Amino acid sequence: MAFHLKPDPARLLSWTRALLAAAALGLGLTHLPLTGPFPWAMGAYFLYAVVVAVRGAPWKGLPGLLALIGDTIYFLALAGIAAEILPWLATVFLLFLLTEALIFRDAVEVGIVSATAALFCAVVPQASALRDLERTVVVGGVLACVLAVHSRRRAADLSRLSTELEAAQTAARKAADLERERIGSDFHDGPLQSFISLQMRLEILRKLLERDLNAGMQDLRQLQALAQSQVRDLRAFIHGMRPADVDGGNLIAAIRRIAEMFQKESGIPVTFTGPSNPLGMPQEATQEVLAMVREALHNVQKHAAATRVALTLEKTDHGLDIAVDDNGHGFNFAGSYSLDELDMLRLGPASLKRRARALNADIQLESRPGRGAGLRIKVPL
């Protein structure tokens, strides 16, 4: 079994600091005079670097900022004393310092470190090695600041994308909950009521068979026809749950196919009238419109006892107007009612009203008992 260990930049930098401190201490003891406090300071810094590397002290927050300040002071001391004798060591330590600031600090702190080092090199006496180091400080500081700004922008973009992703996931969960609620409500209002009715009829049939076998057999044949009708209703319900493979441009063609399928399954002639030009509608709105047309036709087939249906689509300046008219027996109420009036009076199909609310659409339901019904849906584009 192979194990892939992800490198830890904090621990790697800690041991890099310890190695640089050891190199500075060893080379300083061999190339620099052993008088003054600097050798002791180099030794103390080496011990500090080893302890931090072993214990894994944090690089962020206040401890990390104090560590960055200490490393900067050590670099300035090293550059001022050892740049002439050990110029490459000061340059390497500068790269370490910029890397530390770039990984764990923000752009402002990187700029402060770079500016402090450049100012120090400009103020102290101008030895040739120090002038070379000053150029390195300026170039490295500019590059580090550019990278720090880029990293900060990338972190901000990642944070924004993470927030947007979280919001999208929340919206998706909410949409899924609403869809489950809608399917449950549609099933309760449709197939479940039919099965409850069938169960009640079966109970009546059982009692009828106990009293009159011939009458029971006649009622059984009616139940068979009812069961076949409920199977068709269930198939229509399942078909309506499937999302249509259509976009706004093909909405007219999709509704035409729905009308043709309805006519084939129900045997009720449908007259369809619609615009020839494509309609520009969002995908979700298109799916809701198709579901409303399916449900309106399904209600005609199930309840209206109609012999013909007229389905009309018209694009206006304000949106899309959909009309479904039949010559059935109508509802058990008369008159024309808007969506708000239907809600207030608790009339009309609940799922149709719910879908209309989701689309910010308006509904006008007209009932003519004994002479049919008409449904008008105005969908804003």
Phi, psi and omega in degrees: 000130182263137178247129178249110182268128179281125182296142179261110183297327180296312180293322179297317178292326178299314180287331174296318176300317180297319179294318178295320178295322178294318179296317179297320180294313181295314180289328179293321179292333182266336185247343182249151176296146186273016178264159177088177185276347188297316177302320178294322177296321178295321178294318179296320180294323178297315178298318178300317182296320180292317180297317180296319180295322181286316185278340181069051181295150183293150179256349183252170180074199182294317177300320178294322178294319177296322178295321179295320178296316178297318178295323179294317178298318180297318180297317180298318178296317180296319180293322182288329185260319190251002184296324181288324183271317183235067184295325182293327180293319177296322179294316179297318180294327175298316179298320177298317182297316179292323178296317178301312181294323183292323184281317191251350182241170181270182186296324181296316181291325175298316179297321179296315179298314181296317181293320179297315179295318180295320179295321179297315180294332180280333186272320184291164180306139190275079169286155184297319180294325181289326176295320176298318179295325179298318178296321178296320179298316183294311182296312179297322179295319178297314179298319180295320178295319178298315179295324180294317178297318179297318179295322180295318178295320179295320177296321178295319178296318179295320178296318179295315179296323178296319178295317179295321178296318178297319178295320179294320178295320177296317178296322179294318178296320179295318179296321178295319178296317179296322180292320176297320178296319180294316180296318178298318179294317179297320179293322179294319182283340184251263186302323183296319178297323178295318179291325176296318177298319178296320179298318179295320179295324178295322178295319177296319180298319180300315180292325180292321179295329179292332182262315186218107184294317182296315178295325178295320179295322177296318178293329178296319178296324176294323178293324176298317177295322178295319179297319177298320178296321180291327175297318177297319179297319180294320176297319178296322179295314180296319179297323179290337178284340181283131179291136180283139178276082187205151172243183185299328181291334182254018182299317182298315180295323180294318178294324177298319178295321178298317180296318179295319179294320178299316180296322181291318184282323185265338185077008179265122180298140180236128173259116184250133177227128182205166180289156180272336181276146178296154178253131178271102180228147175298157184300314183295319179296322179299315179297320180293319179298316179298319179295323179292320178295316178302313184293320179298316179292323179297320178294324176298315181295323188276324191242335194275336186054044182272159176249352174200154182223141174244124180242122186230136174238138180216130177267125180244182178292337184261345181158214183244126177256128179240132180230131175235114181239139177225165180252032181281203184272358177075185178273175180275019174222160182240151177118179180242132187226141175276178182296316180296321179292322177296320177295317183295321181270356181057051178242161175084165181295127184293318183292324176297317179294322180294318178295321179297320177299319181296328181268000187057034182263168178243147180237139172233114182251122180245126179245130177236086185308127181084349183230008175109189182212159178224137180240126177244128179236124178248110183254120178288140177261000000 
